[in-house]
Amino acid sequence: MTFAVGLFELFGIAIPGGVQLAVLLYALGRLHVVDIGALATAPSALLVVGAVVSSYVLGSVTTPLSAVLDTIMPRRHQTPDDARRIFLAGVPDARDRPFVSADPNVLLAAAELHNKSVASEVTRMEAVGLMQRNLALSLTMATIAALVEFAVGPHRLPAACCALLLSTAVVGTIWRERMTRHYPWLKTLEICFWIPDIDAPFASDRDHR
């Protein structure tokens, strides 16, 4: 039996879920709910499978929460219209081409039909963006754990350093995600610019409006 792991499952769900799993295990260990030492004595294959499955489940469950929190954060260059403006500023010759105003998902499908390996770069960018968004929540959870550790002790100095570093990582992750969110849309437009006859179906749609 063959298992295929996609970019979204790995980057967008499993990696942020792995950070959440580490924070959860740390908290359970500090509360003496789970014996981390005893857990480490389990068969390595079982540990790996359990960690992978748990990371994926946690990442899946918390993804909607990350999406909700994402809506209240400052926004910059986040819409397809922003990507179109950036694209047309760099490629003014495309201003009157019908494909530019088409839905980004339809354009991505056209790019995948034309050259799937080239269009996979867009999918990779989207997966990285999802990972950055979900990691912000994971790192926030880790920051809260460090602040609690600082409050209750006994290792307050290391906990304070961890809280500072983790909070900085949260801000940096959110900032980076905000800066790069429009890249998949922009890359889709750049790919479609070179697809022969890409304008034909969208020109007919525009004529019927």
C-alpha positions as CSV (number, residue, x, y, z in Angstrom):
1,M,0.0,0.0,0.0
2,T,1.3,3.4,-1.0
3,F,0.7,6.6,1.0
4,A,1.0,10.0,-0.8
5,V,1.6,13.1,1.3
6,G,0.8,16.4,-0.4
7,L,2.5,19.7,0.2
8,F,-0.5,21.1,2.0
9,E,-0.7,18.1,4.4
10,L,3.1,18.3,5.2
11,F,3.7,22.0,5.3
12,G,0.3,23.4,6.1
13,I,-0.9,20.9,8.7
14,A,1.7,18.4,9.9
15,I,4.5,20.8,10.7
16,P,2.4,23.3,12.7
17,G,0.7,20.4,14.3
18,G,4.1,19.0,15.3
19,V,4.9,22.3,17.1
20,Q,1.5,22.1,18.9
21,L,2.2,18.5,19.9
22,A,5.5,19.4,21.4
23,V,3.9,22.2,23.4
24,L,1.1,19.9,24.5
25,L,3.5,17.2,25.6
26,Y,5.6,19.7,27.5
27,A,2.6,21.0,29.3
28,L,1.3,17.5,30.2
29,G,4.8,16.6,31.4
30,R,5.0,19.7,33.6
31,L,1.5,18.9,35.0
32,H,2.7,15.3,35.7
33,V,-0.2,14.0,33.5
34,V,2.2,12.2,31.1
35,D,5.6,10.6,32.0
36,I,7.7,11.8,29.1
37,G,10.6,9.4,30.2
38,A,8.3,6.4,30.1
39,L,6.8,7.5,26.8
40,A,10.3,7.6,25.3
41,T,10.8,3.9,26.1
42,A,8.1,2.9,23.7
43,P,9.1,1.2,20.4
44,S,10.6,3.8,18.0
45,A,8.3,2.9,15.1
46,L,5.2,3.3,17.3
47,L,6.5,6.7,18.5
48,V,7.1,7.9,15.0
49,V,3.7,6.8,13.8
50,G,2.0,8.3,16.9
51,A,3.8,11.6,16.5
52,V,3.0,11.9,12.8
53,V,-0.7,11.0,13.3
54,S,-1.0,13.3,16.3
55,S,0.7,16.2,14.5
56,Y,-1.7,15.8,11.6
57,V,-4.8,15.6,13.7
58,L,-3.8,18.6,15.8
59,G,-2.9,20.6,12.7
60,S,-6.2,19.8,11.1
61,V,-8.2,20.6,14.2
62,T,-6.5,24.0,14.8
63,T,-6.5,25.1,11.1
64,P,-10.0,26.7,11.4
65,L,-8.9,28.5,14.5
66,S,-5.9,29.9,12.7
67,A,-8.2,31.1,9.9
68,V,-10.4,32.9,12.4
69,L,-7.4,34.6,14.1
70,D,-6.0,35.5,10.7
71,T,-9.1,37.6,9.9
72,I,-8.3,40.0,12.8
73,M,-4.7,40.6,11.9
74,P,-3.5,43.6,9.9
75,R,-3.7,42.9,6.1
76,R,-1.4,43.8,3.3
77,H,-1.3,42.6,-0.3
78,Q,-3.8,39.9,0.3
79,T,-6.3,39.9,-2.5
80,P,-6.2,38.9,-6.1
81,D,-6.8,42.5,-7.1
82,D,-3.6,43.5,-5.2
83,A,-1.7,40.8,-7.2
84,R,-3.2,42.1,-10.5
85,R,-2.1,45.6,-9.7
86,I,1.5,44.4,-9.0
87,F,1.5,42.2,-12.1
88,L,0.2,45.0,-14.4
89,A,2.7,47.5,-13.0
90,G,5.5,45.2,-14.0
91,V,3.9,44.0,-17.3
92,P,1.8,46.8,-18.7
93,D,1.4,45.0,-22.0
94,A,-1.0,42.6,-20.3
95,R,-3.4,45.3,-19.2
96,D,-6.0,44.6,-21.9
97,R,-5.7,40.9,-21.9
98,P,-8.9,39.1,-20.7
99,F,-7.1,36.4,-18.6
100,V,-5.9,39.0,-16.1
101,S,-9.4,39.6,-14.7
102,A,-10.2,35.9,-14.5
103,D,-10.7,34.0,-11.2
104,P,-7.3,32.9,-9.8
105,N,-8.5,29.3,-9.2
106,V,-9.5,29.0,-12.8
107,L,-6.2,30.4,-14.0
108,L,-4.3,28.0,-11.8
109,A,-6.3,25.1,-13.3
110,A,-5.4,26.3,-16.8
111,A,-1.7,26.6,-15.7
112,E,-1.8,23.0,-14.4
113,L,-3.3,21.7,-17.6
114,H,-0.7,23.5,-19.6
115,N,2.3,22.5,-17.5
116,K,1.7,20.8,-14.2
117,S,5.4,20.8,-13.1
118,V,5.6,24.6,-13.6
119,A,2.2,25.2,-11.9
120,S,3.4,23.2,-8.9
121,E,5.4,26.2,-7.8
122,V,2.2,28.0,-7.1
123,T,0.9,25.1,-5.0
124,R,4.2,25.1,-3.1
125,M,3.8,28.8,-2.4
126,E,0.3,28.3,-1.2
127,A,1.4,25.5,1.1
128,V,4.2,27.6,2.6
129,G,1.7,30.5,3.2
130,L,-0.7,28.1,5.0
131,M,2.2,26.8,7.1
132,Q,3.2,30.3,8.1
133,R,-0.3,31.2,9.0
134,N,-0.8,28.0,11.1
135,L,2.7,28.3,12.7
136,A,1.7,31.7,14.1
137,L,-0.9,30.0,16.2
138,S,1.5,27.2,17.2
139,L,4.2,29.6,18.2
140,T,1.6,31.6,20.2
141,M,0.7,28.5,22.1
142,A,4.4,28.0,22.8
143,T,4.8,31.6,23.9
144,I,1.9,31.2,26.4
145,A,3.5,28.0,27.8
146,A,6.8,29.9,28.3
147,L,5.0,32.8,30.0
148,V,3.3,30.3,32.4
149,E,6.6,28.7,33.1
150,F,8.1,32.1,33.9
151,A,5.2,32.9,36.2
152,V,5.3,29.6,38.2
153,G,9.1,28.9,38.0
154,P,11.5,27.7,39.0
155,H,13.5,28.3,35.8
156,R,12.4,31.9,35.2
157,L,15.3,33.2,33.3
158,P,15.3,30.5,30.6
159,A,11.5,30.8,30.4
160,A,11.7,34.6,29.9
161,C,14.3,34.1,27.2
162,C,12.1,31.5,25.5
163,A,9.0,33.7,25.8
164,L,10.9,36.7,24.2
165,L,12.2,34.6,21.3
166,L,8.9,32.8,20.7
167,S,6.9,36.1,20.7
168,T,9.4,37.5,18.2
169,A,9.0,34.5,16.1
170,V,5.2,34.9,16.2
171,V,5.5,38.5,15.0
172,G,8.0,37.6,12.3
173,T,5.9,34.7,11.0
174,I,2.8,36.8,10.8
175,W,4.7,39.6,9.0
176,R,6.3,37.2,6.6
177,E,2.9,35.5,5.8
178,R,1.4,38.9,5.2
179,M,4.2,39.9,2.8
180,T,4.1,36.7,0.8
181,R,0.4,35.9,0.6
182,H,-0.1,37.5,-2.8
183,Y,2.8,35.6,-4.4
184,P,0.8,32.5,-5.5
185,W,-1.7,34.8,-7.3
186,L,1.1,36.8,-8.8
187,K,3.0,33.7,-9.9
188,T,-0.2,32.3,-11.5
189,L,-0.6,35.5,-13.6
190,E,3.0,35.3,-14.6
191,I,2.7,31.7,-15.8
192,C,-0.6,32.3,-17.6
193,F,0.9,35.3,-19.5
194,W,3.0,32.8,-21.5
195,I,0.2,30.2,-22.2
196,P,-0.8,30.3,-25.8
197,D,-4.5,31.1,-26.4
198,I,-5.1,31.6,-22.7
199,D,-7.3,34.7,-23.5
200,A,-9.7,32.9,-25.8
201,P,-12.2,31.4,-23.2
202,F,-12.1,34.5,-21.0
203,A,-12.6,36.9,-24.0
204,S,-15.8,35.1,-24.9
205,D,-17.0,35.2,-21.3
206,R,-16.3,39.0,-21.2
207,D,-18.2,39.5,-24.5
208,H,-21.3,37.9,-23.0
209,R,-21.4,40.1,-19.9
